[in-house]
Amino acid sequence: MSEDNKGEDIKGARKAQACPICGKPASDAAKPFCSPRCRDVDLHRWFSGSYIVPGSENDEEDGG
Ligand SMILES: [Zn+2]
């Protein structure tokens, strides 16, 4: 008789983070992105997007 191992033992049960840009599995070199390129894309987005600047008030009075 041979023991049949039904249950597959998954050794590498680690959480595979997906790249927030393209969705590919993140790479150890550019976590949490899949590649430095996607990291740059995200960075650019962040800068281009609306970011909050502390101590930056635009007081423009409207002449009425
Ligand atoms: Zn990516």
N, CA, C, O and the ligand as a Tripos MOL2 file, in Angstrom:
@<TRIPOS>MOLECULE
protein
  257   255    65     0     0
PROTEIN
NO_CHARGES

@<TRIPOS>ATOM
      1 N           0.8310   -1.2120    0.0000 N.3       1 MET1
      2 CA          0.0000    0.0000    0.0000 C.3       1 MET1
      3 C           0.8660    1.2630    0.0000 C.2       1 MET1
      4 O           1.8760    1.3640    0.6960 O.2       1 MET1
      5 N           0.4450    2.1560   -0.7650 N.am      2 SER2
      6 CA          1.2150    3.3960   -0.8080 C.3       2 SER2
      7 C           0.3590    4.5610   -0.3210 C.2       2 SER2
      8 O          -0.7960    4.7510   -0.7030 O.2       2 SER2
      9 N           0.9890    5.2940    0.5160 N.am      3 GLU3
     10 CA          0.2370    6.4360    1.0550 C.3       3 GLU3
     11 C           0.0840    7.5200    0.0050 C.2       3 GLU3
     12 O           1.0470    8.0310   -0.5670 O.2       3 GLU3
     13 N          -1.1620    7.8370   -0.2100 N.am      4 ASP4
     14 CA         -1.4100    8.8780   -1.2060 C.3       4 ASP4
     15 C          -1.6260   10.2270   -0.5180 C.2       4 ASP4
     16 O          -2.5430   10.4070    0.2830 O.2       4 ASP4
     17 N          -0.8000   11.1070   -0.8430 N.am      5 ASN5
     18 CA         -0.9330   12.4300   -0.2400 C.3       5 ASN5
     19 C          -1.9260   13.2690   -1.0310 C.2       5 ASN5
     20 O          -1.6380   13.8010   -2.1030 O.2       5 ASN5
     21 N          -3.0730   13.3540   -0.4570 N.am      6 LYS6
     22 CA         -4.1040   14.1150   -1.1750 C.3       6 LYS6
     23 C          -3.8970   15.6180   -1.0050 C.2       6 LYS6
     24 O          -3.8690   16.3900   -1.9630 O.2       6 LYS6
     25 N          -3.7550   15.9860    0.2530 N.am      7 GLY7
     26 CA         -3.6080   17.4200    0.5260 C.3       7 GLY7
     27 C          -2.2700   17.9460    0.0270 C.2       7 GLY7
     28 O          -1.2090   17.4770    0.4380 O.2       7 GLY7
     29 N          -2.3340   18.8940   -0.8350 N.am      8 GLU8
     30 CA         -1.0850   19.4700   -1.3550 C.3       8 GLU8
     31 C          -0.5310   20.4870   -0.3590 C.2       8 GLU8
     32 O          -1.1530   21.4960   -0.0280 O.2       8 GLU8
     33 N           0.6400   20.1670    0.0830 N.am      9 ASP9
     34 CA          1.2270   21.1000    1.0550 C.3       9 ASP9
     35 C           1.9270   22.2520    0.3310 C.2       9 ASP9
     36 O           2.9280   22.0900   -0.3670 O.2       9 ASP9
     37 N           1.3460   23.3910    0.5400 N.am     10 ILE10
     38 CA          1.9320   24.5670   -0.1130 C.3      10 ILE10
     39 C           2.9720   25.1950    0.8060 C.2      10 ILE10
     40 O           2.6580   25.7560    1.8560 O.2      10 ILE10
     41 N           4.1670   25.0820    0.3880 N.am     11 LYS11
     42 CA          5.2400   25.6200    1.2290 C.3      11 LYS11
     43 C           5.3370   27.1430    1.0740 C.2      11 LYS11
     44 O           5.3640   27.8860    2.0550 O.2      11 LYS11
     45 N           5.3870   27.5670   -0.1430 N.am     12 GLY12
     46 CA          5.5270   29.0090   -0.3640 C.3      12 GLY12
     47 C           4.1970   29.7150   -0.2440 C.2      12 GLY12
     48 O           3.6550   30.2300   -1.2210 O.2      12 GLY12
     49 N           3.6760   29.7300    0.9810 N.am     13 ALA13
     50 CA          2.3830   30.3830    1.1800 C.3      13 ALA13
     51 C           2.5880   31.8240    1.6190 C.2      13 ALA13
     52 O           2.1780   32.2330    2.7050 O.2      13 ALA13
     53 N           3.2230   32.5670    0.7550 N.am     14 ARG14
     54 CA          3.4410   33.9750    1.1190 C.3      14 ARG14
     55 C           2.5180   34.8730    0.3100 C.2      14 ARG14
     56 O           2.0370   34.5100   -0.7630 O.2      14 ARG14
     57 N           2.2990   36.0060    0.8400 N.am     15 LYS15
     58 CA          1.3810   36.9320    0.1840 C.3      15 LYS15
     59 C           2.0730   37.5940   -1.0020 C.2      15 LYS15
     60 O           3.0820   38.2850   -0.8650 O.2      15 LYS15
     61 N           1.4990   37.3570   -2.1460 N.am     16 ALA16
     62 CA          2.0740   37.9540   -3.3450 C.3      16 ALA16
     63 C           1.3690   39.2700   -3.6300 C.2      16 ALA16
     64 O           0.2270   39.3150   -4.0890 O.2      16 ALA16
     65 N           2.0940   40.3280   -3.3400 N.am     17 GLN17
     66 CA          1.4970   41.6390   -3.5600 C.3      17 GLN17
     67 C           1.4830   41.9590   -5.0510 C.2      17 GLN17
     68 O           2.4260   41.6800   -5.7910 O.2      17 GLN17
     69 N           0.3830   42.5490   -5.4440 N.am     18 ALA18
     70 CA          0.2650   42.8910   -6.8590 C.3      18 ALA18
     71 C           0.6370   44.3520   -7.0800 C.2      18 ALA18
     72 O           0.3460   45.2230   -6.2600 O.2      18 ALA18
     73 N           1.2720   44.5850   -8.1820 N.am     19 CYS19
     74 CA          1.6890   45.9390   -8.5190 C.3      19 CYS19
     75 C           0.4470   46.8200   -8.6670 C.2      19 CYS19
     76 O          -0.4540   46.5070   -9.4440 O.2      19 CYS19
     77 N           0.4060   47.9210   -7.9180 N.am     20 PRO20
     78 CA         -0.7560   48.8120   -7.9800 C.3      20 PRO20
     79 C          -0.8800   49.5220   -9.3230 C.2      20 PRO20
     80 O          -1.8990   50.1530   -9.6050 O.2      20 PRO20
     81 N           0.1170   49.4230  -10.1170 N.am     21 ILE21
     82 CA          0.0940   50.1210  -11.4060 C.3      21 ILE21
     83 C          -0.4180   49.2190  -12.5100 C.2      21 ILE21
     84 O          -1.3640   49.5620  -13.2190 O.2      21 ILE21
     85 N           0.2060   48.0790  -12.6500 N.am     22 CYS22
     86 CA         -0.1860   47.2010  -13.7500 C.3      22 CYS22
     87 C          -0.8520   45.9280  -13.2360 C.2      22 CYS22
     88 O          -1.5560   45.2480  -13.9820 O.2      22 CYS22
     89 N          -0.6290   45.6070  -11.9660 N.am     23 GLY23
     90 CA         -1.2870   44.4350  -11.4110 C.3      23 GLY23
     91 C          -0.4050   43.2040  -11.4100 C.2      23 GLY23
     92 O          -0.8120   42.1350  -10.9560 O.2      23 GLY23
     93 N           0.7990   43.3580  -11.9180 N.am     24 LYS24
     94 CA          1.7150   42.2100  -11.9440 C.3      24 LYS24
     95 C           2.2420   41.9310  -10.5460 C.2      24 LYS24
     96 O           2.2510   42.8110   -9.6850 O.2      24 LYS24
     97 N           2.6740   40.7200  -10.3340 N.am     25 PRO25
     98 CA          3.2430   40.3740   -9.0220 C.3      25 PRO25
     99 C           4.4520   41.2370   -8.7060 C.2      25 PRO25
    100 O           5.3740   41.3860   -9.5080 O.2      25 PRO25
    101 N           4.4090   41.7970   -7.5080 N.am     26 ALA26
    102 CA          5.4790   42.7090   -7.1110 C.3      26 ALA26
    103 C           6.8270   41.9980   -7.0720 C.2      26 ALA26
    104 O           6.9240   40.7920   -6.8440 O.2      26 ALA26
    105 N           7.8390   42.7840   -7.2990 N.am     27 SER27
    106 CA          9.1910   42.2290   -7.2910 C.3      27 SER27
    107 C           9.9340   42.6860   -6.0440 C.2      27 SER27
    108 O           9.6790   43.7640   -5.5090 O.2      27 SER27
    109 N          10.8460   41.8550   -5.6000 N.am     28 ASP28
    110 CA         11.5920   42.1950   -4.3880 C.3      28 ASP28
    111 C          12.4480   43.4330   -4.5960 C.2      28 ASP28
    112 O          12.8070   44.1290   -3.6470 O.2      28 ASP28
    113 N          12.7620   43.6870   -5.8380 N.am     29 ALA29
    114 CA         13.6510   44.8070   -6.1390 C.3      29 ALA29
    115 C          12.9090   46.1330   -6.1140 C.2      29 ALA29
    116 O          13.4950   47.1830   -5.8500 O.2      29 ALA29
    117 N          11.6320   46.0730   -6.3890 N.am     30 ALA30
    118 CA         10.8810   47.3300   -6.4640 C.3      30 ALA30
    119 C           9.5430   47.1950   -5.7810 C.2      30 ALA30
    120 O           8.5080   47.5880   -6.3190 O.2      30 ALA30
    121 N           9.5760   46.6380   -4.5970 N.am     31 LYS31
    122 CA          8.3240   46.5080   -3.8500 C.3      31 LYS31
    123 C           7.7450   47.8650   -3.5430 C.2      31 LYS31
    124 O           8.5160   48.8040   -3.3440 O.2      31 LYS31
    125 N           6.4300   48.0320   -3.4910 N.am     32 PRO32
    126 CA          5.4740   46.9700   -3.7960 C.3      32 PRO32
    127 C           5.1470   46.9060   -5.2790 C.2      32 PRO32
    128 O           4.1380   46.3300   -5.6850 O.2      32 PRO32
    129 N           6.0010   47.4950   -6.0620 N.am     33 PHE33
    130 CA          5.7530   47.4950   -7.5020 C.3      33 PHE33
    131 C           6.4670   46.3220   -8.1550 C.2      33 PHE33
    132 O           7.3150   45.6650   -7.5500 O.2      33 PHE33
    133 N           6.1040   46.0840   -9.3870 N.am     34 CYS34
    134 CA          6.6860   44.9370  -10.0720 C.3      34 CYS34
    135 C           8.0460   45.3180  -10.6470 C.2      34 CYS34
    136 O           8.9220   44.4730  -10.8350 O.2      34 CYS34
    137 N           8.1960   46.5840  -10.9150 N.am     35 SER35
    138 CA          9.4690   47.0220  -11.4910 C.3      35 SER35
    139 C           9.6680   48.5030  -11.1840 C.2      35 SER35
    140 O           8.7090   49.2330  -10.9330 O.2      35 SER35
    141 N          10.9080   48.9290  -11.2080 N.am     36 PRO36
    142 CA         11.2000   50.3380  -10.9100 C.3      36 PRO36
    143 C          10.4500   51.2810  -11.8390 C.2      36 PRO36
    144 O          10.2010   52.4410  -11.5130 O.2      36 PRO36
    145 N          10.1080   50.7630  -12.9740 N.am     37 ARG37
    146 CA          9.3920   51.6010  -13.9330 C.3      37 ARG37
    147 C           8.0050   51.9590  -13.4060 C.2      37 ARG37
    148 O           7.5790   53.1130  -13.4600 O.2      37 ARG37
    149 N           7.3140   50.9420  -12.8960 N.am     38 CYS38
    150 CA          5.9830   51.1940  -12.3590 C.3      38 CYS38
    151 C           6.0920   52.1030  -11.1350 C.2      38 CYS38
    152 O           5.2180   52.9290  -10.8740 O.2      38 CYS38
    153 N           7.1680   51.9320  -10.4050 N.am     39 ARG39
    154 CA          7.3630   52.7760   -9.2280 C.3      39 ARG39
    155 C           7.4760   54.2390   -9.6520 C.2      39 ARG39
    156 O           6.9530   55.1370   -8.9910 O.2      39 ARG39
    157 N           8.1460   54.4500  -10.7280 N.am     40 ASP40
    158 CA          8.3060   55.8060  -11.2440 C.3      40 ASP40
    159 C           6.9540   56.3570  -11.6800 C.2      40 ASP40
    160 O           6.6350   57.5270  -11.4700 O.2      40 ASP40
    161 N           6.1850   55.4890  -12.2840 N.am     41 VAL41
    162 CA          4.8660   55.9100  -12.7550 C.3      41 VAL41
    163 C           4.0190   56.3740  -11.5830 C.2      41 VAL41
    164 O           3.3470   57.4030  -11.6460 O.2      41 VAL41
    165 N           4.0670   55.6000  -10.5280 N.am     42 ASP42
    166 CA          3.2810   55.9510   -9.3530 C.3      42 ASP42
    167 C           3.7740   57.2610   -8.7610 C.2      42 ASP42
    168 O           2.9860   58.1200   -8.3660 O.2      42 ASP42
    169 N           5.0720   57.3940   -8.7070 N.am     43 LEU43
    170 CA          5.6640   58.6080   -8.1520 C.3      43 LEU43
    171 C           5.2290   59.8150   -8.9680 C.2      43 LEU43
    172 O           4.8540   60.8550   -8.4250 O.2      43 LEU43
    173 N           5.2850   59.6560  -10.2430 N.am     44 HIS44
    174 CA          4.9060   60.7560  -11.1340 C.3      44 HIS44
    175 C           3.4410   61.1050  -10.9060 C.2      44 HIS44
    176 O           3.0600   62.2750  -10.8740 O.2      44 HIS44
    177 N           2.6530   60.0900  -10.7510 N.am     45 ARG45
    178 CA          1.2310   60.3110  -10.5230 C.3      45 ARG45
    179 C           1.0340   61.1160   -9.2650 C.2      45 ARG45
    180 O           0.2410   62.0560   -9.2090 O.2      45 ARG45
    181 N           1.7720   60.7220   -8.2720 N.am     46 TRP46
    182 CA          1.6440   61.3740   -6.9760 C.3      46 TRP46
    183 C           1.9860   62.8530   -7.1000 C.2      46 TRP46
    184 O           1.2950   63.7100   -6.5500 O.2      46 TRP46
    185 N           3.0360   63.1350   -7.8120 N.am     47 PHE47
    186 CA          3.4660   64.5230   -7.9540 C.3      47 PHE47
    187 C           2.4910   65.3060   -8.8280 C.2      47 PHE47
    188 O           2.1560   66.4610   -8.5650 O.2      47 PHE47
    189 N           2.0670   64.6360   -9.8530 N.am     48 SER48
    190 CA          1.1730   65.2860  -10.8080 C.3      48 SER48
    191 C          -0.2090   65.4730  -10.1970 C.2      48 SER48
    192 O          -0.8970   66.4670  -10.4330 O.2      48 SER48
    193 N          -0.5770   64.5000   -9.4230 N.am     49 GLY49
    194 CA         -1.9040   64.5330   -8.8170 C.3      49 GLY49
    195 C          -2.0210   65.6340   -7.7800 C.2      49 GLY49
    196 O          -1.1390   66.4790   -7.6250 O.2      49 GLY49
    197 N          -3.1230   65.5920   -7.0910 N.am     50 SER50
    198 CA         -3.3570   66.6220   -6.0840 C.3      50 SER50
    199 C          -2.7460   66.1930   -4.7640 C.2      50 SER50
    200 O          -3.2690   65.3110   -4.0830 O.2      50 SER50
    201 N          -1.6800   66.7960   -4.4230 N.am     51 TYR51
    202 CA         -1.0370   66.4740   -3.1570 C.3      51 TYR51
    203 C          -1.1820   67.6590   -2.1900 C.2      51 TYR51
    204 O          -1.2200   68.8230   -2.5900 O.2      51 TYR51
    205 N          -1.2570   67.3130   -0.9300 N.am     52 ILE52
    206 CA         -1.4790   68.3440    0.0740 C.3      52 ILE52
    207 C          -0.1520   68.9600    0.5040 C.2      52 ILE52
    208 O           0.7950   68.2630    0.8680 O.2      52 ILE52
    209 N          -0.1170   70.2440    0.4510 N.am     53 VAL53
    210 CA          1.1000   70.9390    0.8720 C.3      53 VAL53
    211 C           0.8370   71.6720    2.1880 C.2      53 VAL53
    212 O          -0.0210   72.5520    2.2690 O.2      53 VAL53
    213 N           1.5820   71.2940    3.1910 N.am     54 PRO54
    214 CA          1.3980   71.9290    4.4990 C.3      54 PRO54
    215 C           1.8300   73.3930    4.4810 C.2      54 PRO54
    216 O           2.9370   73.7250    4.0560 O.2      54 PRO54
    217 N           0.9610   74.2330    4.9360 N.am     55 GLY55
    218 CA          1.3060   75.6450    5.0180 C.3      55 GLY55
    219 C           1.2840   76.3130    3.6620 C.2      55 GLY55
    220 O           2.1280   77.1540    3.3530 O.2      55 GLY55
    221 N           0.3320   75.9390    2.8770 N.am     56 SER56
    222 CA          0.2490   76.5580    1.5620 C.3      56 SER56
    223 C          -1.1810   77.0280    1.3120 C.2      56 SER56
    224 O          -2.0600   76.2550    0.9310 O.2      56 SER56
    225 N          -1.3720   78.2840    1.5350 N.am     57 GLU57
    226 CA         -2.7290   78.8040    1.3520 C.3      57 GLU57
    227 C          -2.7530   79.8410    0.2410 C.2      57 GLU57
    228 O          -1.9340   80.7570    0.1680 O.2      57 GLU57
    229 N          -3.6880   79.6510   -0.5700 N.am     58 ASN58
    230 CA         -3.8050   80.5710   -1.6900 C.3      58 ASN58
    231 C          -4.9400   81.5570   -1.4320 C.2      58 ASN58
    232 O          -6.1060   81.2850   -1.7170 O.2      58 ASN58
    233 N          -4.5700   82.6810   -0.8970 N.am     59 ASP59
    234 CA         -5.6210   83.6590   -0.5790 C.3      59 ASP59
    235 C          -5.7500   84.6680   -1.7240 C.2      59 ASP59
    236 O          -4.9910   85.6250   -1.8790 O.2      59 ASP59
    237 N          -6.7320   84.3750   -2.4690 N.am     60 GLU60
    238 CA         -6.9620   85.2750   -3.6100 C.3      60 GLU60
    239 C          -8.3440   85.9020   -3.4730 C.2      60 GLU60
    240 O          -9.3690   85.2300   -3.5900 O.2      60 GLU60
    241 N          -8.3420   87.1700   -3.2300 N.am     61 GLU61
    242 CA         -9.6330   87.8240   -3.0490 C.3      61 GLU61
    243 C         -10.2310   88.2310   -4.3830 C.2      61 GLU61
    244 O          -9.5690   88.7030   -5.3080 O.2      61 GLU61
    245 N         -11.4850   88.0190   -4.4030 N.am     62 ASP62
    246 CA        -12.1600   88.3490   -5.6530 C.3      62 ASP62
    247 C         -12.7670   89.7610   -5.5660 C.2      62 ASP62
    248 O         -13.6690   90.0270   -4.7720 O.2      62 ASP62
    249 N         -12.2600   90.6060   -6.3730 N.am     63 GLY63
    250 CA        -12.7760   91.9840   -6.3480 C.3      63 GLY63
    251 C         -14.2410   92.0370   -6.7020 C.2      63 GLY63
    252 O         -14.6710   91.5400   -7.7430 O.2      63 GLY63
    253 N         -14.9670   92.6230   -5.8510 N.am     64 GLY64
    254 CA        -16.3780   92.6590   -6.1190 C.3      64 GLY64
    255 C         -16.8290   94.0590   -6.0390 C.2      64 GLY64
    256 O         -18.0120   94.3380   -6.2340 O.2      64 GLY64
    257 ZN          3.8620   47.0600  -12.4840 Zn       65 ZN65
@<TRIPOS>BOND
     1     1     2 1
     2     2     3 1
     3     3     4 2
     4     3     5 am
     5     5     6 1
     6     6     7 1
     7     7     8 2
     8     7     9 am
     9     9    10 1
    10    10    11 1
    11    11    12 2
    12    11    13 am
    13    13    14 1
    14    14    15 1
    15    15    16 2
    16    15    17 am
    17    17    18 1
    18    18    19 1
    19    19    20 2
    20    19    21 am
    21    21    22 1
    22    22    23 1
    23    23    24 2
    24    23    25 am
    25    25    26 1
    26    26    27 1
    27    27    28 2
    28    27    29 am
    29    29    30 1
    30    30    31 1
    31    31    32 2
    32    31    33 am
    33    33    34 1
    34    34    35 1
    35    35    36 2
    36    35    37 am
    37    37    38 1
    38    38    39 1
    39    39    40 2
    40    39    41 am
    41    41    42 1
    42    42    43 1
    43    43    44 2
    44    43    45 am
    45    45    46 1
    46    46    47 1
    47    47    48 2
    48    47    49 am
    49    49    50 1
    50    50    51 1
    51    51    52 2
    52    51    53 am
    53    53    54 1
    54    54    55 1
    55    55    56 2
    56    55    57 am
    57    57    58 1
    58    58    59 1
    59    59    60 2
    60    59    61 am
    61    61    62 1
    62    62    63 1
    63    63    64 2
    64    63    65 am
    65    65    66 1
    66    66    67 1
    67    67    68 2
    68    67    69 am
    69    69    70 1
    70    70    71 1
    71    71    72 2
    72    71    73 am
    73    73    74 1
    74    74    75 1
    75    75    76 2
    76    75    77 am
    77    77    78 1
    78    78    79 1
    79    79    80 2
    80    79    81 am
    81    81    82 1
    82    82    83 1
    83    83    84 2
    84    83    85 am
    85    85    86 1
    86    86    87 1
    87    87    88 2
    88    87    89 am
    89    89    90 1
    90    90    91 1
    91    91    92 2
    92    91    93 am
    93    93    94 1
    94    94    95 1
    95    95    96 2
    96    95    97 am
    97    97    98 1
    98    98    99 1
    99    99   100 2
   100    99   101 am
   101   101   102 1
   102   102   103 1
   103   103   104 2
   104   103   105 am
   105   105   106 1
   106   106   107 1
   107   107   108 2
   108   107   109 am
   109   109   110 1
   110   110   111 1
   111   111   112 2
   112   111   113 am
   113   113   114 1
   114   114   115 1
   115   115   116 2
   116   115   117 am
   117   117   118 1
   118   118   119 1
   119   119   120 2
   120   119   121 am
   121   121   122 1
   122   122   123 1
   123   123   124 2
   124   123   125 am
   125   125   126 1
   126   126   127 1
   127   127   128 2
   128   127   129 am
   129   129   130 1
   130   130   131 1
   131   131   132 2
   132   131   133 am
   133   133   134 1
   134   134   135 1
   135   135   136 2
   136   135   137 am
   137   137   138 1
   138   138   139 1
   139   139   140 2
   140   139   141 am
   141   141   142 1
   142   142   143 1
   143   143   144 2
   144   143   145 am
   145   145   146 1
   146   146   147 1
   147   147   148 2
   148   147   149 am
   149   149   150 1
   150   150   151 1
   151   151   152 2
   152   151   153 am
   153   153   154 1
   154   154   155 1
   155   155   156 2
   156   155   157 am
   157   157   158 1
   158   158   159 1
   159   159   160 2
   160   159   161 am
   161   161   162 1
   162   162   163 1
   163   163   164 2
   164   163   165 am
   165   165   166 1
   166   166   167 1
   167   167   168 2
   168   167   169 am
   169   169   170 1
   170   170   171 1
   171   171   172 2
   172   171   173 am
   173   173   174 1
   174   174   175 1
   175   175   176 2
   176   175   177 am
   177   177   178 1
   178   178   179 1
   179   179   180 2
   180   179   181 am
   181   181   182 1
   182   182   183 1
   183   183   184 2
   184   183   185 am
   185   185   186 1
   186   186   187 1
   187   187   188 2
   188   187   189 am
   189   189   190 1
   190   190   191 1
   191   191   192 2
   192   191   193 am
   193   193   194 1
   194   194   195 1
   195   195   196 2
   196   195   197 am
   197   197   198 1
   198   198   199 1
   199   199   200 2
   200   199   201 am
   201   201   202 1
   202   202   203 1
   203   203   204 2
   204   203   205 am
   205   205   206 1
   206   206   207 1
   207   207   208 2
   208   207   209 am
   209   209   210 1
   210   210   211 1
   211   211   212 2
   212   211   213 am
   213   213   214 1
   214   214   215 1
   215   215   216 2
   216   215   217 am
   217   217   218 1
   218   218   219 1
   219   219   220 2
   220   219   221 am
   221   221   222 1
   222   222   223 1
   223   223   224 2
   224   223   225 am
   225   225   226 1
   226   226   227 1
   227   227   228 2
   228   227   229 am
   229   229   230 1
   230   230   231 1
   231   231   232 2
   232   231   233 am
   233   233   234 1
   234   234   235 1
   235   235   236 2
   236   235   237 am
   237   237   238 1
   238   238   239 1
   239   239   240 2
   240   239   241 am
   241   241   242 1
   242   242   243 1
   243   243   244 2
   244   243   245 am
   245   245   246 1
   246   246   247 1
   247   247   248 2
   248   247   249 am
   249   249   250 1
   250   250   251 1
   251   251   252 2
   252   251   253 am
   253   253   254 1
   254   254   255 1
   255   255   256 2
@<TRIPOS>SUBSTRUCTURE
     1 MET1         2 RESIDUE 1 A MET
     2 SER2         6 RESIDUE 1 A SER
     3 GLU3        10 RESIDUE 1 A GLU
     4 ASP4        14 RESIDUE 1 A ASP
     5 ASN5        18 RESIDUE 1 A ASN
     6 LYS6        22 RESIDUE 1 A LYS
     7 GLY7        26 RESIDUE 1 A GLY
     8 GLU8        30 RESIDUE 1 A GLU
     9 ASP9        34 RESIDUE 1 A ASP
    10 ILE10       38 RESIDUE 1 A ILE
    11 LYS11       42 RESIDUE 1 A LYS
    12 GLY12       46 RESIDUE 1 A GLY
    13 ALA13       50 RESIDUE 1 A ALA
    14 ARG14       54 RESIDUE 1 A ARG
    15 LYS15       58 RESIDUE 1 A LYS
    16 ALA16       62 RESIDUE 1 A ALA
    17 GLN17       66 RESIDUE 1 A GLN
    18 ALA18       70 RESIDUE 1 A ALA
    19 CYS19       74 RESIDUE 1 A CYS
    20 PRO20       78 RESIDUE 1 A PRO
    21 ILE21       82 RESIDUE 1 A ILE
    22 CYS22       86 RESIDUE 1 A CYS
    23 GLY23       90 RESIDUE 1 A GLY
    24 LYS24       94 RESIDUE 1 A LYS
    25 PRO25       98 RESIDUE 1 A PRO
    26 ALA26      102 RESIDUE 1 A ALA
    27 SER27      106 RESIDUE 1 A SER
    28 ASP28      110 RESIDUE 1 A ASP
    29 ALA29      114 RESIDUE 1 A ALA
    30 ALA30      118 RESIDUE 1 A ALA
    31 LYS31      122 RESIDUE 1 A LYS
    32 PRO32      126 RESIDUE 1 A PRO
    33 PHE33      130 RESIDUE 1 A PHE
    34 CYS34      134 RESIDUE 1 A CYS
    35 SER35      138 RESIDUE 1 A SER
    36 PRO36      142 RESIDUE 1 A PRO
    37 ARG37      146 RESIDUE 1 A ARG
    38 CYS38      150 RESIDUE 1 A CYS
    39 ARG39      154 RESIDUE 1 A ARG
    40 ASP40      158 RESIDUE 1 A ASP
    41 VAL41      162 RESIDUE 1 A VAL
    42 ASP42      166 RESIDUE 1 A ASP
    43 LEU43      170 RESIDUE 1 A LEU
    44 HIS44      174 RESIDUE 1 A HIS
    45 ARG45      178 RESIDUE 1 A ARG
    46 TRP46      182 RESIDUE 1 A TRP
    47 PHE47      186 RESIDUE 1 A PHE
    48 SER48      190 RESIDUE 1 A SER
    49 GLY49      194 RESIDUE 1 A GLY
    50 SER50      198 RESIDUE 1 A SER
    51 TYR51      202 RESIDUE 1 A TYR
    52 ILE52      206 RESIDUE 1 A ILE
    53 VAL53      210 RESIDUE 1 A VAL
    54 PRO54      214 RESIDUE 1 A PRO
    55 GLY55      218 RESIDUE 1 A GLY
    56 SER56      222 RESIDUE 1 A SER
    57 GLU57      226 RESIDUE 1 A GLU
    58 ASN58      230 RESIDUE 1 A ASN
    59 ASP59      234 RESIDUE 1 A ASP
    60 GLU60      238 RESIDUE 1 A GLU
    61 GLU61      242 RESIDUE 1 A GLU
    62 ASP62      246 RESIDUE 1 A ASP
    63 GLY63      250 RESIDUE 1 A GLY
    64 GLY64      254 RESIDUE 1 A GLY
    65 ZN65       257 GROUP 0 **** ****
